[in-house]
Amino acid sequence: MKKWVKWVFAALLAVIVFVYGFCFTVREGTTAVVSRFGEIRKVCLDAGLYFKLPSPFEKVVTFDARSQYMDSGYTETLTNDKKNIILQTYVIWHIEDPVKFYTSVTDASNAQNYLNALIANVKNGVMGSYELSALISTDLDSIKIADITAEMKRQIAEKALKDYGIEVEEVRIKRIALPDTNLQSVLEQMIADREKQVTKLLSEGKRDAAAIISEADAKAAELVANGKLEAAKIDAETEKKIAEIYGEAYDENAELFVYLKKLIALENSVSADTVIIMNAEDSAFDILSPDN
Protein backbone atom coordinates (compact mmCIF):
# COMPACT_ATOMS: atom_id res chain seq x y z
CA MET A 1 0.00 0.00 0.00
CA LYS A 2 1.33 3.39 -0.90
CA LYS A 3 2.34 5.72 1.89
CA TRP A 4 -0.13 8.47 0.91
CA VAL A 5 -3.04 6.03 1.17
CA LYS A 6 -2.11 5.27 4.77
CA TRP A 7 -2.06 8.97 5.50
CA VAL A 8 -5.53 9.37 3.97
CA PHE A 9 -6.93 6.55 6.10
CA ALA A 10 -5.27 8.03 9.17
CA ALA A 11 -6.73 11.45 8.40
CA LEU A 12 -10.20 10.01 7.88
CA LEU A 13 -9.96 8.08 11.14
CA ALA A 14 -8.87 11.23 12.94
CA VAL A 15 -11.78 13.17 11.48
CA ILE A 16 -14.24 10.46 12.52
CA VAL A 17 -12.84 10.35 16.03
CA PHE A 18 -12.94 14.14 16.24
CA VAL A 19 -16.50 14.38 14.94
CA TYR A 20 -17.89 11.70 17.21
CA GLY A 21 -15.76 12.63 20.18
CA PHE A 22 -15.68 16.43 20.04
CA CYS A 23 -18.85 17.42 18.09
CA PHE A 24 -22.58 16.95 18.46
CA THR A 25 -25.63 18.31 16.67
CA VAL A 26 -28.84 19.77 18.03
CA ARG A 27 -31.83 19.14 15.80
CA GLU A 28 -34.72 21.52 15.23
CA GLY A 29 -37.28 21.22 18.03
CA THR A 30 -34.77 19.90 20.58
CA THR A 31 -32.50 21.42 23.20
CA ALA A 32 -29.30 20.03 24.72
CA VAL A 33 -27.52 20.32 28.06
CA VAL A 34 -23.76 19.70 28.26
CA SER A 35 -22.41 18.64 31.66
CA ARG A 36 -18.87 17.99 32.84
CA PHE A 37 -18.67 15.50 35.70
CA GLY A 38 -22.26 16.37 36.65
CA GLU A 39 -21.78 20.14 36.45
CA ILE A 40 -23.67 21.93 33.67
CA ARG A 41 -21.28 23.68 31.30
CA LYS A 42 -23.48 24.73 28.40
CA VAL A 43 -27.10 24.85 27.23
CA CYS A 44 -27.79 24.67 23.48
CA LEU A 45 -31.19 26.05 22.54
CA ASP A 46 -30.76 26.53 18.79
CA ALA A 47 -30.32 23.85 16.15
CA GLY A 48 -26.80 23.41 14.81
CA LEU A 49 -23.35 21.89 15.33
CA TYR A 50 -21.64 22.26 18.71
CA PHE A 51 -18.32 21.20 20.26
CA LYS A 52 -17.67 19.31 23.48
CA LEU A 53 -15.03 17.24 25.18
CA PRO A 54 -15.25 13.53 24.53
CA SER A 55 -16.89 11.16 26.98
CA PRO A 56 -16.45 10.65 29.89
CA PHE A 57 -15.26 14.24 30.34
CA GLU A 58 -18.46 15.83 29.07
CA LYS A 59 -21.94 14.37 28.63
CA VAL A 60 -24.67 15.65 26.31
CA VAL A 61 -28.37 15.17 27.17
CA THR A 62 -30.97 16.23 24.62
CA PHE A 63 -34.62 17.02 25.33
CA ASP A 64 -37.66 17.44 23.09
CA ALA A 65 -38.45 21.17 23.29
CA ARG A 66 -41.77 20.89 21.44
CA SER A 67 -45.16 21.08 23.14
CA GLN A 68 -46.16 17.80 24.79
CA TYR A 69 -49.64 16.41 25.44
CA MET A 70 -50.41 14.40 28.57
CA ASP A 71 -53.57 12.89 30.08
CA SER A 72 -53.80 12.98 33.85
CA GLY A 73 -55.58 9.62 34.04
CA TYR A 74 -58.68 8.68 36.01
CA THR A 75 -58.39 9.95 39.57
CA GLU A 76 -61.13 10.47 42.13
CA THR A 77 -61.43 13.76 43.97
CA LEU A 78 -63.76 15.12 46.63
CA THR A 79 -65.93 18.21 46.22
CA ASN A 80 -66.79 20.71 48.92
CA ASP A 81 -70.17 19.02 49.49
CA LYS A 82 -68.42 15.65 50.04
CA LYS A 83 -69.19 14.08 46.65
CA ASN A 84 -66.64 11.81 44.96
CA ILE A 85 -66.10 12.49 41.26
CA ILE A 86 -63.76 11.15 38.61
CA LEU A 87 -62.15 14.14 36.93
CA GLN A 88 -59.86 13.43 33.97
CA THR A 89 -57.79 16.35 32.75
CA TYR A 90 -55.14 16.91 30.11
CA VAL A 91 -52.24 19.33 29.98
CA ILE A 92 -50.08 20.73 27.20
CA TRP A 93 -46.54 21.61 28.28
CA HIS A 94 -43.00 22.22 27.09
CA ILE A 95 -39.56 22.62 28.61
CA GLU A 96 -38.99 26.29 29.36
CA ASP A 97 -35.87 26.07 31.54
CA PRO A 98 -33.60 23.19 30.40
CA VAL A 99 -31.22 23.62 33.34
CA LYS A 100 -34.00 23.40 35.94
CA PHE A 101 -35.58 20.51 34.03
CA TYR A 102 -32.26 18.61 33.87
CA THR A 103 -31.42 19.06 37.54
CA SER A 104 -34.90 18.37 38.95
CA VAL A 105 -36.62 16.04 36.48
CA THR A 106 -33.83 14.51 34.34
CA ASP A 107 -36.05 13.11 31.56
CA ALA A 108 -39.54 13.21 30.00
CA SER A 109 -40.68 10.01 31.73
CA ASN A 110 -40.03 11.51 35.15
CA ALA A 111 -41.64 14.75 34.01
CA GLN A 112 -44.95 12.97 33.40
CA ASN A 113 -44.83 11.33 36.83
CA TYR A 114 -44.10 14.65 38.54
CA LEU A 115 -46.80 16.45 36.56
CA ASN A 116 -49.36 13.74 37.38
CA ALA A 117 -48.64 14.09 41.09
CA LEU A 118 -48.79 17.89 40.87
CA ILE A 119 -52.08 17.84 38.93
CA ALA A 120 -53.65 15.44 41.45
CA ASN A 121 -52.71 17.69 44.38
CA VAL A 122 -53.94 20.87 42.68
CA LYS A 123 -57.12 19.16 41.52
CA ASN A 124 -57.96 18.04 45.05
CA GLY A 125 -57.29 21.49 46.45
CA VAL A 126 -59.32 23.38 43.85
CA MET A 127 -62.31 21.01 43.84
CA GLY A 128 -62.40 21.19 47.63
CA SER A 129 -63.60 24.79 47.19
CA TYR A 130 -66.46 23.94 44.82
CA GLU A 131 -69.63 21.89 45.13
CA LEU A 132 -70.68 19.23 42.65
CA SER A 133 -73.21 21.64 41.09
CA ALA A 134 -70.25 23.68 39.78
CA LEU A 135 -69.56 20.76 37.39
CA ILE A 136 -72.97 19.11 36.88
CA SER A 137 -76.22 21.06 37.13
CA THR A 138 -79.38 21.90 35.21
CA ASP A 139 -78.84 25.53 36.20
CA LEU A 140 -76.30 26.96 33.76
CA ASP A 141 -75.51 29.89 36.06
CA SER A 142 -74.13 27.59 38.76
CA ILE A 143 -71.69 25.75 36.43
CA LYS A 144 -68.14 27.06 37.05
CA ILE A 145 -66.00 24.80 34.83
CA ALA A 146 -64.17 27.77 33.27
CA ASP A 147 -63.28 29.15 36.71
CA ILE A 148 -62.15 25.74 37.93
CA THR A 149 -59.85 25.08 34.96
CA ALA A 150 -58.42 28.61 35.14
CA GLU A 151 -57.54 28.20 38.80
CA MET A 152 -56.07 24.74 38.21
CA LYS A 153 -53.93 26.05 35.36
CA ARG A 154 -52.68 28.98 37.44
CA GLN A 155 -51.54 26.78 40.32
CA ILE A 156 -50.11 23.99 38.14
CA ALA A 157 -48.23 26.41 35.86
CA GLU A 158 -46.75 28.33 38.77
CA LYS A 159 -45.50 25.21 40.56
CA ALA A 160 -44.29 23.40 37.42
CA LEU A 161 -42.21 26.35 36.21
CA LYS A 162 -40.72 27.04 39.61
CA ASP A 163 -39.83 23.44 40.52
CA TYR A 164 -39.34 21.66 37.20
CA GLY A 165 -38.64 24.31 34.57
CA ILE A 166 -41.83 23.26 32.73
CA GLU A 167 -44.12 25.80 31.08
CA VAL A 168 -47.75 24.61 31.23
CA GLU A 169 -49.53 26.02 28.20
CA GLU A 170 -53.02 24.64 28.78
CA VAL A 171 -55.07 22.71 31.32
CA ARG A 172 -58.47 21.35 30.37
CA ILE A 173 -61.09 19.01 31.83
CA LYS A 174 -61.44 16.09 29.44
CA ARG A 175 -64.02 13.92 31.20
CA ILE A 176 -66.28 14.09 34.24
CA ALA A 177 -67.59 10.81 35.61
CA LEU A 178 -69.26 9.67 38.79
CA PRO A 179 -68.66 6.56 40.90
CA ASP A 180 -71.68 4.25 41.03
CA THR A 181 -72.29 5.16 44.68
CA ASN A 182 -72.85 8.80 43.75
CA LEU A 183 -75.11 8.37 40.73
CA GLN A 184 -78.35 8.22 42.73
CA SER A 185 -77.56 11.31 44.79
CA VAL A 186 -76.61 13.24 41.66
CA LEU A 187 -79.85 12.21 39.94
CA GLU A 188 -81.85 13.30 42.98
CA GLN A 189 -80.05 16.62 43.00
CA MET A 190 -80.72 17.15 39.30
CA ILE A 191 -84.42 16.28 39.81
CA ALA A 192 -84.61 18.73 42.72
CA ASP A 193 -82.97 21.45 40.60
CA ARG A 194 -85.43 20.79 37.77
CA GLU A 195 -88.43 20.87 40.12
CA LYS A 196 -87.16 24.12 41.57
CA GLN A 197 -86.94 25.58 38.07
CA VAL A 198 -90.46 24.35 37.23
CA THR A 199 -91.84 25.88 40.44
CA LYS A 200 -90.18 29.17 39.61
CA LEU A 201 -91.61 29.19 36.07
CA LEU A 202 -95.11 28.33 37.34
CA SER A 203 -94.93 31.08 39.95
CA GLU A 204 -93.82 33.62 37.35
CA GLY A 205 -96.58 32.45 34.99
CA LYS A 206 -99.29 32.82 37.65
CA ARG A 207 -97.98 36.25 38.58
CA ASP A 208 -97.96 37.43 34.96
CA ALA A 209 -101.43 35.90 34.35
CA ALA A 210 -102.87 37.67 37.42
CA ALA A 211 -101.41 40.97 36.23
CA ILE A 212 -102.88 40.50 32.73
CA ILE A 213 -106.32 39.52 34.10
CA SER A 214 -106.32 42.45 36.53
CA GLU A 215 -105.41 44.86 33.74
CA ALA A 216 -108.08 43.37 31.45
CA ASP A 217 -110.75 43.62 34.18
CA ALA A 218 -109.86 47.24 34.83
CA LYS A 219 -110.01 48.00 31.13
CA ALA A 220 -113.37 46.23 30.76
CA ALA A 221 -114.82 48.06 33.76
CA GLU A 222 -113.63 51.35 32.28
CA LEU A 223 -115.21 50.53 28.90
CA VAL A 224 -118.53 49.48 30.52
CA ALA A 225 -118.62 52.61 32.65
CA ASN A 226 -117.89 54.81 29.66
CA GLY A 227 -120.54 52.94 27.64
CA LYS A 228 -123.20 53.41 30.34
CA LEU A 229 -122.34 57.07 30.64
CA GLU A 230 -122.58 57.53 26.87
CA ALA A 231 -125.87 55.57 26.76
CA ALA A 232 -127.32 57.72 29.55
CA LYS A 233 -126.36 60.85 27.62
CA ILE A 234 -128.03 59.50 24.47
CA ASP A 235 -131.19 58.51 26.42
CA ALA A 236 -131.35 61.94 27.97
CA GLU A 237 -130.96 63.63 24.56
CA THR A 238 -133.62 61.31 23.10
CA GLU A 239 -136.08 62.00 25.90
CA LYS A 240 -135.46 65.68 25.50
CA LYS A 241 -136.11 65.50 21.75
CA ILE A 242 -139.29 63.46 22.29
CA ALA A 243 -140.53 65.95 24.84
CA GLU A 244 -139.86 68.81 22.44
CA ILE A 245 -141.72 67.00 19.62
CA TYR A 246 -144.66 66.20 21.90
CA GLY A 247 -144.75 69.79 23.09
CA GLU A 248 -144.77 71.15 19.58
CA ALA A 249 -147.53 68.70 18.57
CA TYR A 250 -149.62 69.61 21.60
CA ASP A 251 -149.26 73.29 20.85
CA GLU A 252 -150.42 72.76 17.28
CA ASN A 253 -153.65 70.84 18.20
CA ALA A 254 -154.15 69.86 21.80
CA GLU A 255 -157.36 67.88 21.26
CA LEU A 256 -155.95 65.87 18.37
CA PHE A 257 -152.77 65.23 20.34
CA VAL A 258 -154.71 63.86 23.36
CA TYR A 259 -156.93 61.80 21.10
CA LEU A 260 -154.00 60.22 19.27
CA LYS A 261 -152.19 59.50 22.51
CA LYS A 262 -155.26 57.69 23.83
CA LEU A 263 -155.52 55.67 20.62
CA ILE A 264 -151.89 54.67 20.87
CA ALA A 265 -152.34 53.68 24.52
CA LEU A 266 -155.44 51.67 23.67
CA GLU A 267 -153.71 49.96 20.73
CA ASN A 268 -150.80 48.95 22.95
CA SER A 269 -153.18 47.57 25.58
CA VAL A 270 -155.25 45.14 23.51
CA SER A 271 -154.94 42.47 20.87
CA ALA A 272 -157.38 40.32 18.82
CA ASP A 273 -157.95 37.95 21.74
CA THR A 274 -158.21 40.60 24.47
CA VAL A 275 -161.37 40.78 26.58
CA ILE A 276 -161.71 44.07 28.41
CA ILE A 277 -164.08 44.89 31.24
CA MET A 278 -163.87 48.63 31.83
CA ASN A 279 -165.53 51.80 32.74
CA ALA A 280 -166.01 53.68 29.50
CA GLU A 281 -165.35 56.93 31.21
CA ASP A 282 -161.81 55.97 32.26
CA SER A 283 -158.95 57.35 30.20
CA ALA A 284 -157.87 56.20 27.70
CA PHE A 285 -160.98 54.11 27.12
CA ASP A 286 -163.29 57.11 27.15
CA ILE A 287 -162.69 57.52 23.39
CA LEU A 288 -164.82 54.35 22.94
CA SER A 289 -167.78 56.02 24.51
CA PRO A 290 -170.64 56.86 22.10
CA ASP A 291 -170.33 60.43 23.23
CA ASN A 292 -166.90 60.59 21.63
C-alpha positions as CSV (number, residue, x, y, z in Angstrom):
1,M,0.0,0.0,0.0
2,K,1.3,3.4,-0.9
3,K,2.3,5.7,1.9
4,W,-0.1,8.5,0.9
5,V,-3.0,6.0,1.2
6,K,-2.1,5.3,4.8
7,W,-2.1,9.0,5.5
8,V,-5.5,9.4,4.0
9,F,-6.9,6.6,6.1
10,A,-5.3,8.0,9.2
11,A,-6.7,11.4,8.4
12,L,-10.2,10.0,7.9
13,L,-10.0,8.1,11.1
14,A,-8.9,11.2,12.9
15,V,-11.8,13.2,11.5
16,I,-14.2,10.5,12.5
17,V,-12.8,10.3,16.0
18,F,-12.9,14.1,16.2
19,V,-16.5,14.4,14.9
20,Y,-17.9,11.7,17.2
21,G,-15.8,12.6,20.2
22,F,-15.7,16.4,20.0
23,C,-18.8,17.4,18.1
24,F,-22.6,17.0,18.5
25,T,-25.6,18.3,16.7
26,V,-28.8,19.8,18.0
27,R,-31.8,19.1,15.8
28,E,-34.7,21.5,15.2
29,G,-37.3,21.2,18.0
30,T,-34.8,19.9,20.6
31,T,-32.5,21.4,23.2
32,A,-29.3,20.0,24.7
33,V,-27.5,20.3,28.1
34,V,-23.8,19.7,28.3
35,S,-22.4,18.6,31.7
36,R,-18.9,18.0,32.8
37,F,-18.7,15.5,35.7
38,G,-22.3,16.4,36.6
39,E,-21.8,20.1,36.5
40,I,-23.7,21.9,33.7
41,R,-21.3,23.7,31.3
42,K,-23.5,24.7,28.4
43,V,-27.1,24.9,27.2
44,C,-27.8,24.7,23.5
45,L,-31.2,26.1,22.5
46,D,-30.8,26.5,18.8
47,A,-30.3,23.9,16.1
48,G,-26.8,23.4,14.8
49,L,-23.3,21.9,15.3
50,Y,-21.6,22.3,18.7
51,F,-18.3,21.2,20.3
52,K,-17.7,19.3,23.5
53,L,-15.0,17.2,25.2
54,P,-15.3,13.5,24.5
55,S,-16.9,11.2,27.0
56,P,-16.4,10.6,29.9
57,F,-15.3,14.2,30.3
58,E,-18.5,15.8,29.1
59,K,-21.9,14.4,28.6
60,V,-24.7,15.6,26.3
61,V,-28.4,15.2,27.2
62,T,-31.0,16.2,24.6
63,F,-34.6,17.0,25.3
64,D,-37.7,17.4,23.1
65,A,-38.5,21.2,23.3
66,R,-41.8,20.9,21.4
67,S,-45.2,21.1,23.1
68,Q,-46.2,17.8,24.8
69,Y,-49.6,16.4,25.4
70,M,-50.4,14.4,28.6
71,D,-53.6,12.9,30.1
72,S,-53.8,13.0,33.8
73,G,-55.6,9.6,34.0
74,Y,-58.7,8.7,36.0
75,T,-58.4,10.0,39.6
76,E,-61.1,10.5,42.1
77,T,-61.4,13.8,44.0
78,L,-63.8,15.1,46.6
79,T,-65.9,18.2,46.2
80,N,-66.8,20.7,48.9
81,D,-70.2,19.0,49.5
82,K,-68.4,15.6,50.0
83,K,-69.2,14.1,46.7
84,N,-66.6,11.8,45.0
85,I,-66.1,12.5,41.3
86,I,-63.8,11.2,38.6
87,L,-62.1,14.1,36.9
88,Q,-59.9,13.4,34.0
89,T,-57.8,16.4,32.7
90,Y,-55.1,16.9,30.1
91,V,-52.2,19.3,30.0
92,I,-50.1,20.7,27.2
93,W,-46.5,21.6,28.3
94,H,-43.0,22.2,27.1
95,I,-39.6,22.6,28.6
96,E,-39.0,26.3,29.4
97,D,-35.9,26.1,31.5
98,P,-33.6,23.2,30.4
99,V,-31.2,23.6,33.3
100,K,-34.0,23.4,35.9
101,F,-35.6,20.5,34.0
102,Y,-32.3,18.6,33.9
103,T,-31.4,19.1,37.5
104,S,-34.9,18.4,38.9
105,V,-36.6,16.0,36.5
106,T,-33.8,14.5,34.3
107,D,-36.1,13.1,31.6
108,A,-39.5,13.2,30.0
109,S,-40.7,10.0,31.7
110,N,-40.0,11.5,35.1
111,A,-41.6,14.7,34.0
112,Q,-45.0,13.0,33.4
113,N,-44.8,11.3,36.8
114,Y,-44.1,14.7,38.5
115,L,-46.8,16.4,36.6
116,N,-49.4,13.7,37.4
117,A,-48.6,14.1,41.1
118,L,-48.8,17.9,40.9
119,I,-52.1,17.8,38.9
120,A,-53.7,15.4,41.4
121,N,-52.7,17.7,44.4
122,V,-53.9,20.9,42.7
123,K,-57.1,19.2,41.5
124,N,-58.0,18.0,45.0
125,G,-57.3,21.5,46.5
126,V,-59.3,23.4,43.8
127,M,-62.3,21.0,43.8
128,G,-62.4,21.2,47.6
129,S,-63.6,24.8,47.2
130,Y,-66.5,23.9,44.8
131,E,-69.6,21.9,45.1
132,L,-70.7,19.2,42.7
133,S,-73.2,21.6,41.1
134,A,-70.3,23.7,39.8
135,L,-69.6,20.8,37.4
136,I,-73.0,19.1,36.9
137,S,-76.2,21.1,37.1
138,T,-79.4,21.9,35.2
139,D,-78.8,25.5,36.2
140,L,-76.3,27.0,33.8
141,D,-75.5,29.9,36.1
142,S,-74.1,27.6,38.8
143,I,-71.7,25.8,36.4
144,K,-68.1,27.1,37.0
145,I,-66.0,24.8,34.8
146,A,-64.2,27.8,33.3
147,D,-63.3,29.2,36.7
148,I,-62.2,25.7,37.9
149,T,-59.9,25.1,35.0
150,A,-58.4,28.6,35.1
151,E,-57.5,28.2,38.8
152,M,-56.1,24.7,38.2
153,K,-53.9,26.1,35.4
154,R,-52.7,29.0,37.4
155,Q,-51.5,26.8,40.3
156,I,-50.1,24.0,38.1
157,A,-48.2,26.4,35.9
158,E,-46.7,28.3,38.8
159,K,-45.5,25.2,40.6
160,A,-44.3,23.4,37.4
161,L,-42.2,26.4,36.2
162,K,-40.7,27.0,39.6
163,D,-39.8,23.4,40.5
164,Y,-39.3,21.7,37.2
165,G,-38.6,24.3,34.6
166,I,-41.8,23.3,32.7
167,E,-44.1,25.8,31.1
168,V,-47.7,24.6,31.2
169,E,-49.5,26.0,28.2
170,E,-53.0,24.6,28.8
171,V,-55.1,22.7,31.3
172,R,-58.5,21.3,30.4
173,I,-61.1,19.0,31.8
174,K,-61.4,16.1,29.4
175,R,-64.0,13.9,31.2
176,I,-66.3,14.1,34.2
177,A,-67.6,10.8,35.6
178,L,-69.3,9.7,38.8
179,P,-68.7,6.6,40.9
180,D,-71.7,4.3,41.0
181,T,-72.3,5.2,44.7
182,N,-72.8,8.8,43.7
183,L,-75.1,8.4,40.7
184,Q,-78.3,8.2,42.7
185,S,-77.6,11.3,44.8
186,V,-76.6,13.2,41.7
187,L,-79.8,12.2,39.9
188,E,-81.9,13.3,43.0
189,Q,-80.0,16.6,43.0
190,M,-80.7,17.2,39.3
191,I,-84.4,16.3,39.8
192,A,-84.6,18.7,42.7
193,D,-83.0,21.4,40.6
194,R,-85.4,20.8,37.8
195,E,-88.4,20.9,40.1
196,K,-87.2,24.1,41.6
197,Q,-86.9,25.6,38.1
198,V,-90.5,24.4,37.2
199,T,-91.8,25.9,40.4
200,K,-90.2,29.2,39.6
201,L,-91.6,29.2,36.1
202,L,-95.1,28.3,37.3
203,S,-94.9,31.1,40.0
204,E,-93.8,33.6,37.4
205,G,-96.6,32.5,35.0
206,K,-99.3,32.8,37.6
207,R,-98.0,36.3,38.6
208,D,-98.0,37.4,35.0
209,A,-101.4,35.9,34.3
210,A,-102.9,37.7,37.4
211,A,-101.4,41.0,36.2
212,I,-102.9,40.5,32.7
213,I,-106.3,39.5,34.1
214,S,-106.3,42.5,36.5
215,E,-105.4,44.9,33.7
216,A,-108.1,43.4,31.4
217,D,-110.8,43.6,34.2
218,A,-109.9,47.2,34.8
219,K,-110.0,48.0,31.1
220,A,-113.4,46.2,30.8
221,A,-114.8,48.1,33.8
222,E,-113.6,51.3,32.3
223,L,-115.2,50.5,28.9
224,V,-118.5,49.5,30.5
225,A,-118.6,52.6,32.6
226,N,-117.9,54.8,29.7
227,G,-120.5,52.9,27.6
228,K,-123.2,53.4,30.3
229,L,-122.3,57.1,30.6
230,E,-122.6,57.5,26.9
231,A,-125.9,55.6,26.8
232,A,-127.3,57.7,29.5
233,K,-126.4,60.8,27.6
234,I,-128.0,59.5,24.5
235,D,-131.2,58.5,26.4
236,A,-131.4,61.9,28.0
237,E,-131.0,63.6,24.6
238,T,-133.6,61.3,23.1
239,E,-136.1,62.0,25.9
240,K,-135.5,65.7,25.5
241,K,-136.1,65.5,21.8
242,I,-139.3,63.5,22.3
243,A,-140.5,65.9,24.8
244,E,-139.9,68.8,22.4
245,I,-141.7,67.0,19.6
246,Y,-144.7,66.2,21.9
247,G,-144.8,69.8,23.1
248,E,-144.8,71.1,19.6
249,A,-147.5,68.7,18.6
250,Y,-149.6,69.6,21.6
251,D,-149.3,73.3,20.9
252,E,-150.4,72.8,17.3
253,N,-153.6,70.8,18.2
254,A,-154.2,69.9,21.8
255,E,-157.4,67.9,21.3
256,L,-155.9,65.9,18.4
257,F,-152.8,65.2,20.3
258,V,-154.7,63.9,23.4
259,Y,-156.9,61.8,21.1
260,L,-154.0,60.2,19.3
261,K,-152.2,59.5,22.5
262,K,-155.3,57.7,23.8
263,L,-155.5,55.7,20.6
264,I,-151.9,54.7,20.9
265,A,-152.3,53.7,24.5
266,L,-155.4,51.7,23.7
267,E,-153.7,50.0,20.7
268,N,-150.8,48.9,22.9
269,S,-153.2,47.6,25.6
270,V,-155.2,45.1,23.5
271,S,-154.9,42.5,20.9
272,A,-157.4,40.3,18.8
273,D,-158.0,38.0,21.7
274,T,-158.2,40.6,24.5
275,V,-161.4,40.8,26.6
276,I,-161.7,44.1,28.4
277,I,-164.1,44.9,31.2
278,M,-163.9,48.6,31.8
279,N,-165.5,51.8,32.7
280,A,-166.0,53.7,29.5
281,E,-165.3,56.9,31.2
282,D,-161.8,56.0,32.3
283,S,-158.9,57.4,30.2
284,A,-157.9,56.2,27.7
285,F,-161.0,54.1,27.1
286,D,-163.3,57.1,27.1
287,I,-162.7,57.5,23.4
288,L,-164.8,54.4,22.9
289,S,-167.8,56.0,24.5
290,P,-170.6,56.9,22.1
291,D,-170.3,60.4,23.2
292,N,-166.9,60.6,21.6
